[in-house]
Amino acid sequence: MTLDRVPPGKTVRVLSVGGGRACRQRLFSLGICPGELIKVLRSAPLSGPLMVEGKGGVFVIGRGMASRVLVEEVP
């Protein structure tokens, strides 16, 4: 499953980060790296951005970037 499909309130583990070099560097700088746990706090309607909480704090990323992050649910 990709990060853009995770409902608000769920915590997930990052499996891999795809996309181009600039996209991966941006996500890594936010703390979205393989093995990290992140929680989706909010999902804006109509394909808007996601508010997520991770090791690097709370931040907002667009759905395009979120669609490049492969995740798995954490029980």
N, C-alpha and C positions, 0 to 999 in steps of 0.2 A: 504494500500500500504506500502511496506517496503522502507527504505531509499535508498537501492541500486538501486531502480527503478525510483528515482526522477531525472528528467533532470536538467542539469546545469542552474543556474539562478533562480530556484524556491525556495521559502521560505515555510517551512513546520513546523507543530507543532508535537512534539513527543507525541504519545498516550501511548505507553508502550515499555519497554525494556526487551527482553527475553534473553535466553542463560544461560550459567552457571554462578556461582557466580563470578569467575574471570573476565569474559566478562562483566557482569553488572557493577562490580566495576570500571573497566577500562573506560567504557562509562560514568558512573556517574562522574568520576574524570575529564573527558573532558567537562562536562557540558551538556551531553546528558541525560536529565532526563524528565520524563513525565511532559507535560505542557510547556516545553521550545520551543522557536522558533529557528530553524536553517536554514541556507541557503546553498545549494549545489553550490559551486563555480566552480568546475571542476570534470569531470569524465574521468579517464584515459581509453584509448581504450583496448579492449581485456581482459575484466574483471579485469582491474587494480584498484587501490585504488581511493577513492573519497576525494576531498578536500572540507571541509565544514567549515562554519563560525558559531560560536555560542557564547554563553555567556562567555565561557572560552577562546575565541580567534579563530584563524584559525588553523586547524589541518587536518591531513590525516588519514583516517581509511580504512582498507581493506574491500572488499565486503562481506566477511564472517561475520564480525561484523556488517556491515551496514544492512545485511539481517535480523538481529535480532531486528532491531528498527522499530516499527510500527508507521507510521506517517499519517497525513492528510494535504491536501493542505490548505494554508491560502490565502484568496482572496486578 
